[in-house]
Amino acid sequence: MTFIRRQGEYFYLVKNEREGDKVRQIVKLYLGKKTDVDKMFRNYQALIKRKT
C-alpha cells in the first residue's frame, strides 16, 4: 500500500513492503515541507476544476 506520511513539517510518499515476517516502510518520494505540499495540492485542485 502506498500513502503520504507526515514527519514533523515534512511529507513523504511511502510504500509498505514485506521482508520475510516484517513490514518495512520504503520512502518512494520526498514531497517537501507543508507549505510546498499545500501549494501543490491547490494547483492540482485548480487543474482538476479546469478539466471538468
C-alpha positions as CSV (number, residue, x, y, z in Angstrom):
1,M,0.0,0.0,0.0
2,T,1.3,3.5,-0.9
3,F,0.4,6.6,1.1
4,I,1.5,10.0,2.2
5,R,3.3,10.2,5.6
6,R,4.0,13.3,7.6
7,Q,7.1,13.5,9.8
8,G,7.2,16.9,11.5
9,E,6.7,19.5,8.8
10,Y,8.0,17.2,6.0
11,F,5.9,14.9,3.8
12,Y,6.9,11.7,2.0
13,L,5.3,9.2,-0.3
14,V,5.9,5.8,1.3
15,K,5.1,2.2,0.5
16,N,4.8,-0.7,2.8
17,E,6.8,-3.7,1.7
18,R,7.1,-7.1,3.4
19,E,10.5,-8.6,4.0
20,G,10.0,-12.0,5.5
21,D,7.9,-11.6,8.6
22,K,8.4,-7.9,8.9
23,V,6.8,-5.0,7.1
24,R,9.0,-2.0,6.3
25,Q,8.2,1.5,5.1
26,I,10.1,2.5,2.0
27,V,10.3,6.2,1.1
28,K,9.5,6.5,-2.6
29,L,9.4,10.3,-2.9
30,Y,10.1,13.3,-0.8
31,L,7.2,15.7,-1.3
32,G,8.5,18.7,0.6
33,K,7.6,20.9,3.5
34,K,4.0,21.6,4.5
35,T,3.9,24.9,2.6
36,D,5.2,23.2,-0.6
37,V,2.6,20.3,-0.3
38,D,-0.2,22.8,0.3
39,K,0.7,24.7,-2.8
40,M,1.0,21.5,-4.8
41,F,-2.5,20.4,-3.8
42,R,-4.1,23.8,-4.5
43,N,-2.5,23.7,-8.0
44,Y,-3.8,20.2,-8.6
45,Q,-7.3,21.1,-7.4
46,A,-7.3,24.1,-9.8
47,L,-6.2,21.8,-12.7
48,I,-9.0,19.3,-12.0
49,K,-11.6,22.1,-11.9
50,R,-10.5,23.4,-15.3
51,K,-10.8,19.9,-16.8
52,T,-14.3,19.2,-15.5
